[in-house]
Structures are given as structure tokens and as C-alpha cells.
Amino acid sequence: MNVKGDETLLARTTRVTAVALVSNLLLSISKIVGGLLARSHALSADGIHSLSDSVTDVAILIGARFWTRPRDDSHPHGHARIETIISGFIGFFVIITGLYIAWESFDAIVDPPEAPPGWVAFGIAIAAILIKGFLSRWTLSVARRLRSAALAANAVHQRSDVYSSIPVAIVVLAARLDDSLILLDGIGGVFVSLFVLRMGYGILRPALWKLSDTGAPLEIVEEITRIAMSVEGVIDVHDLRTRYQGENIQTDMHIVVDGNMPLEKAFGIVRKVESELRRSGPGIVDAMVRLEPYGPHGGDTE
């Protein structure tokens, strides 16, 4: 990516994340304070979950300044893997948050409060559903345009806040309508933790796979092969390898061309294949193509 593109990526990432950070801080404070005042353990637990969103927002604001940098001598393949590391951090942090909420919620079930939570807890939960629903959709929209795994992970984290606030609203409403259902407040906290843990696993797993140099799935490999074979003069493609660099893909391969072909023309085919892969390939940012001759002066396609 060129410098101008990197600056645009950084600006858009910073803008959407800064708005999310301010919103998350206000929501988390409202939930935690509201949960204490309204005696709602489920809302307080949800507030801790919202606070974890703020931590991951800060991680993205800091990390984006690094993963958007262009290639340099110390990072000849670019800095995109820093984004994958940030995504993994978000997933790990979400899992830790989920475990903490589960621990606190089980404690509330064993020792439930004496009075039902106040109506303010219900109001805050409804407000959180609406606000975080908007933030999640906006962040995910920007993530798709920028092909940003970290922003997409943060959007999923924000969406989990929506899902976790729904049971909070339900259990608070139930406890207000019937005092005998006050135990549901702690149970609601457990449901929140399950949502959070599931989201954390969904973020962490793909990040770890990409960091372990997992290749692209079969359908992408087949698309890369199709693009290379579509270039005039390419007889065969083999030894194709892929690896992720952030959300983008690096690939290298061997192409077989006519062994009687002039060397200059053969290397023109190589440049054409590399150009086509970067232009129309599925997120290809780097392609290395090696020549193999076919015919009397070369090998065969096996």
C-alpha cells in the first residue's frame, strides 16, 4: 500500500475507533454505576464487558499507527501482521473478561441480592443495545471497506455488547415484575459471560491460525491458479504456496512456459502473471513467480 493509502487507512481507523472509545467509556461508566445504584449484578457485569471494549479500542488506536506503516528495511514484507497480533489480543482479552464475568455471576447466584434491581438498570440496558448496535454496524462497514481484521474483531466485540445487554434487560424486567425471579439477575450475568466467551474464541482462533502461517483456503488457491493460467503462454502452474499478511495474501508459484520461447518473452509472462495476481487476485499484495521451461530444452509439467 502506498503512503497516501496508509494515511487514509490510519485516518479512517482512528476516526471510527475514537468515537467508539468515547461511547464505550460513557456506556461502561453508566452501566457500572447504574448497576450499583439499581442493585443489578447483570448490569454491572455488562458494564465490565463494555469497559473491555474501551481497552481494545485503545489497542487499535495504538496498533494502527504501526500496521499502516509502509515496508522498510526491518519489515520488508510490511507491518500488516501487527494488525493480526492486535486482533489476537482483542480475542484473548475478551475471553479473560468473559471468565471474570462468569466468576462474579456465579457469586451472585449463590448469594443473590435482597431487593430486585431498579428500573434505571432496564433503561440503561435498552440504551446500550441501541448505541452499540449502531457502533457495531458502522465499525464493521469501515472494516470491510479497509479490509481490516482488527476493526472487524472490534466490531464483533461491540456486537457482543448488544447481545449481552439483551438478557440483562430481560432479567431486570422479570425481576421487577416478580420479586421471586430476582435470582435471574445472577443467571443473566452467566448468559452475558457465555456470549462474551463465544465472541472471544471467534476472534482469537483465526488470528492464531494466520500467525501460524496457515495457507489460504482451497477456493482462494483455485482462484489464484485460474488467474495465472489465464495469462497467455502459461502451460501449467504448480508448487503454489500462500500465506497471510494481515488480511492480505502473499503467494509464490512455479509457472511452466514453452522452453523454446525467448528469455525476454518468458520473463514478460512472469511479469504479466504477477501483475494480474496483484490486480485481480483475492487480496494478493505480493506475488513471486518462478519460471520452468517445457519442451526439448526443459522439463515437463509433472
C-alpha positions as a Markdown table, in Angstrom:
| # | Residue | x | y | z |
|---|---|---|---|---|
| 1 | Met | 0.0 | 0.0 | 0.0 |
| 2 | Asn | 1.3 | 3.5 | -0.8 |
| 3 | Val | 1.9 | 6.3 | 1.7 |
| 4 | Lys | -1.3 | 8.1 | 0.8 |
| 5 | Gly | -3.3 | 4.9 | 1.1 |
| 6 | Asp | -1.7 | 4.2 | 4.5 |
| 7 | Glu | -2.6 | 7.7 | 5.7 |
| 8 | Thr | -6.2 | 7.2 | 4.6 |
| 9 | Leu | -6.4 | 3.8 | 6.3 |
| 10 | Leu | -5.0 | 5.3 | 9.5 |
| 11 | Ala | -7.3 | 8.3 | 9.5 |
| 12 | Arg | -10.5 | 6.2 | 9.0 |
| 13 | Thr | -9.4 | 3.6 | 11.5 |
| 14 | Thr | -8.6 | 6.3 | 14.1 |
| 15 | Arg | -11.9 | 8.2 | 13.5 |
| 16 | Val | -14.3 | 5.2 | 13.9 |
| 17 | Thr | -12.3 | 3.8 | 16.9 |
| 18 | Ala | -12.1 | 7.2 | 18.7 |
| 19 | Val | -15.9 | 7.6 | 18.5 |
| 20 | Ala | -16.3 | 4.0 | 19.8 |
| 21 | Leu | -13.8 | 4.6 | 22.6 |
| 22 | Val | -15.7 | 7.7 | 23.9 |
| 23 | Ser | -19.1 | 5.8 | 23.6 |
| 24 | Asn | -17.8 | 2.7 | 25.3 |
| 25 | Leu | -16.3 | 4.7 | 28.2 |
| 26 | Leu | -19.6 | 6.6 | 28.8 |
| 27 | Leu | -21.6 | 3.3 | 28.5 |
| 28 | Ser | -19.4 | 1.3 | 30.8 |
| 29 | Ile | -19.5 | 4.0 | 33.5 |
| 30 | Ser | -23.3 | 4.3 | 33.1 |
| 31 | Lys | -23.7 | 0.5 | 33.4 |
| 32 | Ile | -21.4 | 0.0 | 36.3 |
| 33 | Val | -22.7 | 3.0 | 38.3 |
| 34 | Gly | -26.3 | 2.2 | 37.3 |
| 35 | Gly | -25.8 | -1.4 | 38.2 |
| 36 | Leu | -24.6 | -0.5 | 41.7 |
| 37 | Leu | -27.4 | 2.1 | 42.3 |
| 38 | Ala | -30.1 | -0.2 | 40.8 |
| 39 | Arg | -28.6 | -3.3 | 42.6 |
| 40 | Ser | -28.3 | -5.2 | 39.3 |
| 41 | His | -25.4 | -7.6 | 39.1 |
| 42 | Ala | -26.2 | -8.4 | 35.5 |
| 43 | Leu | -25.9 | -4.7 | 34.5 |
| 44 | Ser | -22.6 | -4.3 | 36.5 |
| 45 | Ala | -21.2 | -7.3 | 34.7 |
| 46 | Asp | -22.3 | -6.0 | 31.4 |
| 47 | Gly | -20.6 | -2.7 | 32.3 |
| 48 | Ile | -17.3 | -4.5 | 32.8 |
| 49 | His | -17.8 | -6.1 | 29.4 |
| 50 | Ser | -18.3 | -2.6 | 27.9 |
| 51 | Leu | -15.1 | -1.4 | 29.7 |
| 52 | Ser | -13.2 | -4.2 | 27.9 |
| 53 | Asp | -14.3 | -2.6 | 24.6 |
| 54 | Ser | -12.5 | 0.5 | 25.7 |
| 55 | Val | -9.3 | -1.4 | 26.3 |
| 56 | Thr | -9.4 | -2.9 | 22.8 |
| 57 | Asp | -10.3 | 0.5 | 21.3 |
| 58 | Val | -7.0 | 1.8 | 22.8 |
| 59 | Ala | -5.1 | -1.2 | 21.5 |
| 60 | Ile | -6.4 | -0.4 | 17.9 |
| 61 | Leu | -5.6 | 3.3 | 18.2 |
| 62 | Ile | -2.0 | 2.5 | 19.1 |
| 63 | Gly | -1.6 | -0.5 | 16.9 |
| 64 | Ala | -3.0 | 1.2 | 13.7 |
| 65 | Arg | 0.0 | 3.6 | 13.8 |
| 66 | Phe | 2.2 | 0.7 | 13.3 |
| 67 | Trp | 0.4 | -1.7 | 11.0 |
| 68 | Thr | -0.4 | 1.1 | 8.5 |
| 69 | Arg | 3.3 | 1.9 | 8.0 |
| 70 | Pro | 4.9 | 1.1 | 4.6 |
| 71 | Arg | 7.6 | -1.6 | 4.1 |
| 72 | Asp | 11.0 | -0.7 | 5.4 |
| 73 | Asp | 14.4 | -2.5 | 5.9 |
| 74 | Ser | 13.4 | -4.1 | 9.2 |
| 75 | His | 9.9 | -5.2 | 7.8 |
| 76 | Pro | 10.4 | -6.0 | 4.1 |
| 77 | His | 7.0 | -7.7 | 4.0 |
| 78 | Gly | 5.2 | -4.8 | 5.6 |
| 79 | His | 3.7 | -4.4 | 9.1 |
| 80 | Ala | 0.3 | -6.0 | 8.5 |
| 81 | Arg | 0.9 | -8.8 | 10.9 |
| 82 | Ile | 0.8 | -6.3 | 13.8 |
| 83 | Glu | -2.9 | -6.0 | 13.0 |
| 84 | Thr | -3.3 | -9.7 | 13.3 |
| 85 | Ile | -1.5 | -9.6 | 16.7 |
| 86 | Ile | -3.9 | -6.8 | 17.8 |
| 87 | Ser | -6.8 | -9.0 | 16.7 |
| 88 | Gly | -5.5 | -11.9 | 18.8 |
| 89 | Phe | -5.0 | -9.6 | 21.8 |
| 90 | Ile | -8.6 | -8.5 | 21.5 |
| 91 | Gly | -9.8 | -12.1 | 21.4 |
| 92 | Phe | -7.7 | -13.1 | 24.4 |
| 93 | Phe | -8.8 | -10.0 | 26.4 |
| 94 | Val | -12.5 | -10.8 | 25.6 |
| 95 | Ile | -12.1 | -14.3 | 26.9 |
| 96 | Ile | -10.5 | -13.1 | 30.1 |
| 97 | Thr | -13.4 | -10.6 | 30.5 |
| 98 | Gly | -15.9 | -13.4 | 30.0 |
| 99 | Leu | -14.3 | -15.6 | 32.6 |
| 100 | Tyr | -14.3 | -12.7 | 35.1 |
| 101 | Ile | -18.0 | -12.0 | 34.5 |
| 102 | Ala | -18.8 | -15.7 | 34.9 |
| 103 | Trp | -17.0 | -15.8 | 38.3 |
| 104 | Glu | -18.8 | -12.8 | 39.6 |
| 105 | Ser | -22.2 | -14.0 | 38.2 |
| 106 | Phe | -21.9 | -17.4 | 40.0 |
| 107 | Asp | -21.2 | -15.5 | 43.2 |
| 108 | Ala | -24.5 | -13.5 | 42.7 |
| 109 | Ile | -26.4 | -16.8 | 42.2 |
| 110 | Val | -25.0 | -18.2 | 45.4 |
| 111 | Asp | -25.7 | -15.0 | 47.3 |
| 112 | Pro | -28.5 | -13.2 | 45.5 |
| 113 | Pro | -29.4 | -9.6 | 46.4 |
| 114 | Glu | -32.4 | -9.0 | 48.8 |
| 115 | Ala | -34.2 | -6.5 | 46.5 |
| 116 | Pro | -34.9 | -6.5 | 42.8 |
| 117 | Pro | -32.9 | -4.2 | 40.5 |
| 118 | Gly | -34.3 | -0.7 | 39.8 |
| 119 | Trp | -35.9 | 0.4 | 36.6 |
| 120 | Val | -32.8 | 2.5 | 35.8 |
| 121 | Ala | -31.0 | -0.7 | 35.0 |
| 122 | Phe | -33.6 | -1.6 | 32.4 |
| 123 | Gly | -33.3 | 1.8 | 30.8 |
| 124 | Ile | -29.5 | 1.7 | 30.6 |
| 125 | Ala | -29.6 | -1.8 | 29.1 |
| 126 | Ile | -32.0 | -0.7 | 26.3 |
| 127 | Ala | -29.9 | 2.4 | 25.6 |
| 128 | Ala | -26.8 | 0.2 | 25.3 |
| 129 | Ile | -28.5 | -2.1 | 22.8 |
| 130 | Leu | -29.3 | 0.8 | 20.5 |
| 131 | Ile | -26.0 | 2.6 | 20.8 |
| 132 | Lys | -23.8 | -0.4 | 20.5 |
| 133 | Gly | -25.9 | -1.8 | 17.6 |
| 134 | Phe | -25.2 | 1.4 | 15.7 |
| 135 | Leu | -21.4 | 1.4 | 16.6 |
| 136 | Ser | -21.0 | -2.2 | 15.6 |
| 137 | Arg | -22.6 | -1.8 | 12.2 |
| 138 | Trp | -20.6 | 1.4 | 11.5 |
| 139 | Thr | -17.3 | -0.2 | 12.6 |
| 140 | Leu | -18.0 | -3.4 | 10.6 |
| 141 | Ser | -18.8 | -1.3 | 7.5 |
| 142 | Val | -15.5 | 0.5 | 7.8 |
| 143 | Ala | -13.6 | -2.7 | 8.4 |
| 144 | Arg | -15.0 | -4.3 | 5.2 |
| 145 | Arg | -14.0 | -1.2 | 3.1 |
| 146 | Leu | -10.5 | -1.2 | 4.6 |
| 147 | Arg | -10.1 | -5.0 | 4.8 |
| 148 | Ser | -9.1 | -4.6 | 8.5 |
| 149 | Ala | -9.1 | -7.7 | 10.7 |
| 150 | Ala | -8.6 | -5.7 | 13.8 |
| 151 | Leu | -11.5 | -3.4 | 13.1 |
| 152 | Ala | -13.7 | -6.4 | 12.2 |
| 153 | Ala | -12.7 | -8.0 | 15.5 |
| 154 | Asn | -13.6 | -4.9 | 17.4 |
| 155 | Ala | -17.0 | -4.7 | 15.6 |
| 156 | Val | -17.7 | -8.3 | 16.7 |
| 157 | His | -16.7 | -7.3 | 20.2 |
| 158 | Gln | -19.1 | -4.3 | 20.1 |
| 159 | Arg | -21.8 | -6.6 | 18.8 |
| 160 | Ser | -21.3 | -8.9 | 21.7 |
| 161 | Asp | -22.2 | -6.0 | 23.9 |
| 162 | Val | -25.6 | -5.8 | 22.1 |
| 163 | Tyr | -26.2 | -9.5 | 22.7 |
| 164 | Ser | -25.1 | -9.3 | 26.3 |
| 165 | Ser | -27.4 | -6.4 | 27.0 |
| 166 | Ile | -30.5 | -8.1 | 25.8 |
| 167 | Pro | -30.6 | -10.8 | 28.6 |
| 168 | Val | -29.7 | -8.0 | 31.1 |
| 169 | Ala | -32.8 | -6.1 | 30.0 |
| 170 | Ile | -34.9 | -9.3 | 30.1 |
| 171 | Val | -33.9 | -10.4 | 33.6 |
| 172 | Val | -34.1 | -6.9 | 35.1 |
| 173 | Leu | -37.7 | -6.6 | 33.7 |
| 174 | Ala | -38.6 | -10.0 | 35.0 |
| 175 | Ala | -37.2 | -9.3 | 38.5 |
| 176 | Arg | -39.1 | -6.0 | 38.6 |
| 177 | Leu | -42.4 | -7.7 | 37.7 |
| 178 | Asp | -41.9 | -10.6 | 40.1 |
| 179 | Asp | -39.6 | -10.5 | 43.1 |
| 180 | Ser | -39.3 | -14.3 | 43.2 |
| 181 | Leu | -37.4 | -14.0 | 39.9 |
| 182 | Ile | -34.5 | -12.0 | 41.5 |
| 183 | Leu | -32.2 | -15.0 | 41.0 |
| 184 | Leu | -32.4 | -14.4 | 37.3 |
| 185 | Asp | -30.1 | -11.3 | 37.8 |
| 186 | Gly | -27.1 | -13.6 | 38.5 |
| 187 | Ile | -28.2 | -16.0 | 35.8 |
| 188 | Gly | -28.3 | -13.1 | 33.4 |
| 189 | Gly | -24.7 | -12.4 | 34.2 |
| 190 | Val | -23.8 | -16.0 | 33.4 |
| 191 | Phe | -25.5 | -15.6 | 30.0 |
| 192 | Val | -23.5 | -12.5 | 29.4 |
| 193 | Ser | -20.3 | -14.4 | 30.1 |
| 194 | Leu | -21.2 | -17.1 | 27.7 |
| 195 | Phe | -21.8 | -14.6 | 24.9 |
| 196 | Val | -18.5 | -12.9 | 25.7 |
| 197 | Leu | -16.5 | -16.2 | 25.8 |
| 198 | Arg | -18.0 | -17.3 | 22.4 |
| 199 | Met | -17.1 | -14.0 | 20.8 |
| 200 | Gly | -13.6 | -14.0 | 22.2 |
| 201 | Tyr | -13.0 | -17.5 | 20.8 |
| 202 | Gly | -14.3 | -16.4 | 17.4 |
| 203 | Ile | -11.8 | -13.5 | 17.3 |
| 204 | Leu | -8.8 | -15.3 | 18.8 |
| 205 | Arg | -8.9 | -18.5 | 16.7 |
| 206 | Pro | -8.5 | -17.0 | 13.2 |
| 207 | Ala | -5.8 | -14.7 | 14.4 |
| 208 | Leu | -3.7 | -17.6 | 15.8 |
| 209 | Trp | -4.2 | -19.5 | 12.5 |
| 210 | Lys | -2.9 | -16.6 | 10.5 |
| 211 | Leu | 0.1 | -16.0 | 12.8 |
| 212 | Ser | 1.0 | -19.7 | 12.4 |
| 213 | Asp | 1.4 | -19.2 | 8.6 |
| 214 | Thr | -1.7 | -21.0 | 7.6 |
| 215 | Gly | -2.3 | -21.0 | 3.9 |
| 216 | Ala | -5.3 | -19.6 | 2.1 |
| 217 | Pro | -8.4 | -21.9 | 1.8 |
| 218 | Leu | -8.8 | -24.1 | -1.3 |
| 219 | Glu | -11.2 | -21.8 | -3.1 |
| 220 | Ile | -8.7 | -19.0 | -3.0 |
| 221 | Val | -5.8 | -21.2 | -4.1 |
| 222 | Glu | -8.0 | -22.3 | -7.1 |
| 223 | Glu | -8.8 | -18.7 | -7.9 |
| 224 | Ile | -5.1 | -17.8 | -7.9 |
| 225 | Thr | -4.3 | -20.8 | -10.2 |
| 226 | Arg | -7.1 | -19.8 | -12.5 |
| 227 | Ile | -5.8 | -16.2 | -12.8 |
| 228 | Ala | -2.2 | -17.4 | -13.5 |
| 229 | Met | -3.4 | -20.0 | -16.1 |
| 230 | Ser | -5.5 | -17.3 | -17.9 |
| 231 | Val | -2.3 | -15.5 | -18.9 |
| 232 | Glu | -1.3 | -16.3 | -22.5 |
| 233 | Gly | 1.8 | -18.5 | -22.6 |
| 234 | Val | 1.3 | -20.3 | -19.2 |
| 235 | Ile | 1.2 | -24.0 | -19.8 |
| 236 | Asp | 0.9 | -25.1 | -16.1 |
| 237 | Val | 1.1 | -23.9 | -12.6 |
| 238 | His | 2.4 | -25.9 | -9.6 |
| 239 | Asp | 4.2 | -25.6 | -6.3 |
| 240 | Leu | 1.8 | -22.8 | -5.4 |
| 241 | Arg | 2.1 | -21.5 | -1.8 |
| 242 | Thr | 0.2 | -18.8 | 0.1 |
| 243 | Arg | 0.5 | -17.1 | 3.5 |
| 244 | Tyr | -1.4 | -14.4 | 5.2 |
| 245 | Gln | 0.0 | -10.9 | 5.8 |
| 246 | Gly | -2.7 | -9.3 | 7.9 |
| 247 | Glu | -5.9 | -9.8 | 5.9 |
| 248 | Asn | -4.0 | -9.9 | 2.6 |
| 249 | Ile | -2.2 | -12.8 | 0.9 |
| 250 | Gln | 1.3 | -13.4 | -0.3 |
| 251 | Thr | 1.8 | -16.1 | -2.8 |
| 252 | Asp | 4.6 | -17.8 | -4.8 |
| 253 | Met | 4.4 | -20.4 | -7.5 |
| 254 | His | 6.2 | -22.0 | -10.5 |
| 255 | Ile | 4.8 | -21.5 | -14.0 |
| 256 | Val | 5.7 | -23.7 | -16.9 |
| 257 | Val | 6.2 | -22.0 | -20.3 |
| 258 | Asp | 7.5 | -23.1 | -23.7 |
| 259 | Gly | 11.2 | -24.0 | -23.4 |
| 260 | Asn | 11.8 | -22.7 | -26.9 |
| 261 | Met | 10.5 | -19.2 | -26.1 |
| 262 | Pro | 13.0 | -16.3 | -26.0 |
| 263 | Leu | 14.0 | -15.5 | -22.4 |
| 264 | Glu | 12.8 | -11.9 | -22.7 |
| 265 | Lys | 9.3 | -13.1 | -23.7 |
| 266 | Ala | 9.2 | -15.7 | -20.9 |
| 267 | Phe | 10.0 | -13.1 | -18.3 |
| 268 | Gly | 7.4 | -10.9 | -19.8 |
| 269 | Ile | 4.9 | -13.6 | -19.0 |
| 270 | Val | 6.2 | -13.8 | -15.4 |
| 271 | Arg | 5.6 | -10.0 | -15.0 |
| 272 | Lys | 2.2 | -10.3 | -16.5 |
| 273 | Val | 1.2 | -13.1 | -14.1 |
| 274 | Glu | 2.5 | -11.2 | -11.1 |
| 275 | Ser | 0.6 | -8.0 | -12.3 |
| 276 | Glu | -2.7 | -9.9 | -12.9 |
| 277 | Leu | -2.5 | -11.5 | -9.4 |
| 278 | Arg | -2.0 | -8.2 | -7.7 |
| 279 | Arg | -4.7 | -6.5 | -9.9 |
| 280 | Ser | -7.5 | -9.0 | -9.7 |
| 281 | Gly | -6.4 | -11.7 | -7.2 |
| 282 | Pro | -8.3 | -12.2 | -4.0 |
| 283 | Gly | -6.4 | -9.8 | -1.8 |
| 284 | Ile | -2.9 | -10.5 | -3.3 |
| 285 | Val | -0.4 | -7.9 | -2.1 |
| 286 | Asp | 2.8 | -9.8 | -3.1 |
| 287 | Ala | 3.4 | -12.4 | -5.8 |
| 288 | Met | 6.6 | -14.2 | -6.7 |
| 289 | Val | 6.6 | -16.3 | -9.9 |
| 290 | Arg | 9.4 | -18.6 | -10.9 |
| 291 | Leu | 9.9 | -19.9 | -14.5 |
| 292 | Glu | 10.2 | -23.5 | -15.6 |
| 293 | Pro | 10.7 | -24.4 | -19.3 |
| 294 | Tyr | 8.7 | -27.1 | -21.1 |
| 295 | Gly | 9.8 | -28.9 | -24.2 |
| 296 | Pro | 13.1 | -30.2 | -25.6 |
| 297 | His | 15.2 | -27.8 | -23.6 |
| 298 | Gly | 13.3 | -28.2 | -20.4 |
| 299 | Gly | 11.3 | -30.5 | -18.2 |
| 300 | Asp | 7.6 | -31.4 | -18.3 |
| 301 | Thr | 4.6 | -30.4 | -16.3 |
| 302 | Glu | 4.9 | -33.2 | -13.9 |
